[in-house]
Amino acid sequence: MKLTKLVAALVLTASAGIAFAQEIVLVAVNEGVTYQEGGPASERYKPLLQLLSKELKQPVKLQAVDKYATLEKGLAEGKYDLAFIHPAHIGLLAVKKDGYEGLVTAKGYTDYRARVLVAKNSPLKSMEDLRGKKIGVPSLESITTVMFTANLRALKIAQPEKSYTATRYQDAVPFMIDNGFVDAGVTASNTVVQAWTAKGGRVLGETKPVPIKQFIASKKMSETDREKVKKLLLELSDNEAGKAALQKIGMTGFLPWNDANMKEAATRLGL
């Protein structure tokens, strides 16, 4: 999966002002340079903003955040009321440490896992064999790389990052393997995996899944408002206005936050 796909986060921020006209800022995070192929975020998220504004009875504004570090800092400082976040480790950390509550996760993205690719004739037989090998990975801050790193640490492989060669796009990983730059490569893209195995390449192993694309809410919001947002998101796929809003952002719907599963994932990722 290219990092040009939606790797997103939406964040709602309350600004100081008149109480009955309090502004909430909805922030979308985009990791890829061609993320805008579906149109600017301000247009794609407009229907959802309108539904949220109506439900919360106050204006909702979109703000784009294009850097993980900026998003993490904002969450740590409690700047945002609501966040829709692609990279799971950032959302999970905010829920664990920064005073946020998990609301929902996106349908179709609950089985996200990193897979390790090797050449057909590679001598590597298991994930344990990656010790000391050169490994191609997506961006070091990518959830794919974070999941893979956690897996290697669980195998008692110390400082795995020292063996990484990072690339901006996951579909560049096979190129690195084919040309001998690395011994193995990591991707979470089903398209990349299918193309790799179709030409004879092997999948050495995979990580356990982690749900991505999470909607979280600051506990600074009232419990009533958090429940309103959760209910609205869960019911988007049940009505025409909601379906239209989902289609604009490339989602099919949301599922309730599973606190036990998310806590386990956070622990596994070392958060």
VENDAZI-V13226 format. One record per pair of residues at least 6 apart in sequence whose C-alpha atoms are under 7 Angstrom apart, sorted by sequence separation. I is the first residue (numbers start at 1). J is the second residue. D is the distance in Angstrom with one decimal. If there is no record, write none. Layout:
BEGIN
I_J_D / I_J_D
END
This chain:
BEGIN
16_22_6.9 / 53_59_5.3 / 65_71_6.6 / 74_80_6.8 / 85_91_6.1 / 94_100_5.8 / 95_101_5.5 / 139_145_7.0 / 176_182_5.9 / 177_183_6.2 / 236_242_4.0 / 237_243_5.1 / 246_252_5.9 / 15_22_6.4 / 53_60_5.3 / 95_102_6.4 / 138_145_6.2 / 177_184_6.1 / 236_243_5.9 / 246_253_6.7 / 14_22_6.4 / 15_23_5.5 / 137_145_6.2 / 152_160_6.8 / 177_185_6.6 / 14_23_5.4 / 15_24_6.6 / 217_226_6.6 / 14_24_4.5 / 13_24_4.6 / 14_25_6.6 / 49_60_5.9 / 149_160_6.6 / 174_185_6.9 / 12_24_5.1 / 13_25_4.4 / 173_185_5.6 / 12_25_4.2 / 13_26_6.7 / 173_186_6.8 / 11_25_6.4 / 12_26_4.1 / 11_26_4.4 / 12_27_6.3 / 237_252_6.9 / 10_26_5.3 / 11_27_4.0 / 237_253_5.5 / 10_27_4.0 / 11_28_6.7 / 170_187_5.7 / 236_253_6.4 / 9_27_6.3 / 10_28_4.1 / 72_90_6.5 / 76_94_6.8 / 9_28_4.5 / 10_29_6.6 / 75_94_6.3 / 234_253_7.0 / 8_28_5.7 / 9_29_4.4 / 42_62_6.2 / 78_98_6.9 / 234_254_5.4 / 8_29_4.4 / 171_192_6.0 / 233_254_6.4 / 234_255_6.3 / 7_29_6.6 / 8_30_5.4 / 76_98_5.3 / 7_30_5.6 / 75_98_6.6 / 6_30_6.4 / 7_31_5.8 / 131_157_6.3 / 140_166_6.5 / 4_31_6.6 / 5_32_6.6 / 128_155_6.8 / 137_164_6.4 / 139_166_5.5 / 3_31_6.0 / 4_32_3.8 / 135_163_6.0 / 136_164_5.7 / 137_165_6.1 / 138_166_5.3 / 139_167_5.9 / 3_32_5.0 / 4_33_6.0 / 6_35_6.3 / 134_163_5.1 / 135_164_4.9 / 136_165_4.8 / 137_166_4.9 / 138_167_5.0 / 139_168_5.6 / 4_34_5.2 / 5_35_5.7 / 114_144_5.5 / 133_163_6.4 / 134_164_6.1 / 135_165_6.1 / 136_166_5.8 / 137_167_6.3 / 138_168_5.8 / 4_35_4.9 / 132_163_6.8 / 138_169_6.2 / 138_170_5.5 / 114_147_6.7 / 26_60_6.5 / 114_148_6.2 / 23_58_6.7 / 24_59_6.2 / 25_60_5.7 / 26_61_5.3 / 27_62_5.3 / 28_63_6.4 / 29_64_5.8 / 30_65_6.8 / 31_66_6.0 / 22_58_6.3 / 23_59_5.4 / 24_60_4.7 / 25_61_4.3 / 26_62_4.2 / 27_63_4.2 / 28_64_4.6 / 29_65_4.5 / 30_66_5.0 / 31_67_7.0 / 137_173_6.9 / 21_58_5.9 / 23_60_6.1 / 24_61_5.8 / 25_62_5.4 / 26_63_5.5 / 27_64_4.9 / 28_65_5.8 / 29_66_4.9 / 136_173_6.0 / 21_59_6.9 / 25_63_6.1 / 27_65_6.2 / 136_176_6.8 / 144_187_6.8 / 144_188_6.2 / 136_182_5.9 / 135_182_5.2 / 134_182_4.8 / 135_183_5.9 / 136_184_6.2 / 137_185_5.9 / 134_183_5.2 / 135_184_4.9 / 136_185_4.3 / 137_186_5.1 / 133_183_6.1 / 134_184_6.7 / 135_185_5.3 / 136_186_6.1 / 89_143_6.4 / 87_142_6.8 / 88_143_6.4 / 210_265_6.3 / 87_143_5.2 / 151_207_6.3 / 119_177_6.9 / 148_207_6.4 / 147_207_6.8 / 118_183_6.8 / 13_79_6.0 / 118_184_4.8 / 13_80_4.2 / 14_81_6.6 / 117_184_5.6 / 118_185_6.6 / 12_80_5.1 / 13_81_4.8 / 116_184_6.6 / 117_185_5.1 / 11_80_5.5 / 12_81_4.5 / 116_185_5.6 / 117_186_6.1 / 11_81_6.4 / 12_82_4.3 / 116_186_4.6 / 11_82_4.6 / 12_83_6.3 / 115_186_5.6 / 116_187_6.7 / 10_82_6.8 / 11_83_3.7 / 114_186_6.4 / 115_187_5.4 / 10_83_4.4 / 11_84_6.2 / 114_187_5.5 / 115_188_5.9 / 9_83_5.7 / 10_84_3.9 / 114_188_4.4 / 9_84_4.0 / 10_85_6.3 / 113_188_5.7 / 8_84_6.5 / 9_85_3.6 / 112_188_6.9 / 8_85_5.0 / 9_86_5.9 / 127_204_6.6 / 8_86_4.5 / 126_204_5.9 / 127_205_6.1 / 7_86_4.6 / 125_204_6.5 / 126_205_6.7 / 7_87_6.6 / 120_200_5.8 / 120_201_4.6 / 119_201_4.9 / 120_202_5.5 / 118_201_6.2 / 119_202_6.0 / 118_202_5.4 / 117_202_5.8 / 118_203_6.3 / 117_203_4.7 / 118_204_6.3 / 116_203_5.6 / 117_204_5.8 / 115_203_6.7 / 116_204_5.4 / 116_205_5.4 / 115_205_5.9 / 116_206_6.0 / 115_206_4.2 / 114_206_5.6 / 115_207_6.6 / 113_206_6.8 / 114_207_5.4 / 113_207_5.6 / 113_208_6.0 / 113_209_4.5 / 112_209_5.0 / 113_210_6.4 / 111_209_4.9 / 112_210_5.4 / 111_210_6.1 / 112_211_5.9 / 110_210_6.3 / 111_211_6.0 / 112_212_6.8 / 110_211_3.8 / 109_211_5.7 / 110_212_6.3 / 109_212_5.8 / 105_211_7.0 / 105_212_6.9 / 106_213_5.6 / 105_213_5.9 / 106_214_6.5 / 105_214_4.5 / 104_214_6.0 / 105_215_6.1 / 104_215_5.3 / 103_215_5.6 / 102_215_6.5 / 103_216_5.2 / 102_216_4.4 / 103_217_6.8 / 101_216_5.5 / 102_217_6.5 / 100_216_6.3 / 101_217_5.2 / 100_217_5.3 / 101_218_6.2 / 100_218_4.3 / 101_219_6.5 / 150_268_6.8 / 99_218_6.1 / 100_219_5.5 / 150_269_5.3 / 99_219_5.9 / 150_270_6.9 / 147_269_6.3 / 88_211_6.8 / 91_214_6.7 / 88_212_4.9 / 87_212_6.1 / 88_213_6.7 / 86_212_5.4 / 87_213_6.8 / 88_214_7.0 / 104_230_6.8 / 86_213_3.9 / 103_230_5.6 / 85_213_5.0 / 86_214_6.4 / 84_213_6.4 / 85_214_5.1 / 84_214_5.3 / 85_215_6.4 / 84_215_4.2 / 83_215_5.5 / 84_216_6.5 / 83_216_5.2 / 82_216_5.7 / 83_217_6.4 / 82_217_4.4 / 81_217_5.6 / 82_218_6.1 / 81_218_4.8 / 80_218_6.8 / 81_221_6.5 / 107_252_6.3 / 107_253_5.5 / 106_253_6.1 / 107_254_5.1 / 106_254_4.4 / 107_255_6.0 / 105_254_5.5 / 106_255_6.1 / 104_254_6.0 / 105_255_5.3 / 104_255_5.4 / 105_256_6.5 / 104_256_4.6 / 105_257_6.0 / 103_256_6.5 / 104_257_4.4 / 103_257_5.3 / 102_257_5.9 / 3_169_5.6 / 2_169_5.0 / 3_170_6.9 / 2_170_5.2 / 1_170_5.7 / 2_171_6.2 / 56_225_6.7 / 1_171_6.6 / 55_228_6.9 / 92_266_6.0 / 93_271_6.1 / 1_188_6.3 / 1_189_3.9 / 1_191_6.8 / 1_192_6.8 / 48_245_5.2 / 47_245_5.0 / 45_248_6.8 / 44_248_5.1 / 45_249_6.3 / 8_213_6.9 / 44_249_5.7
END
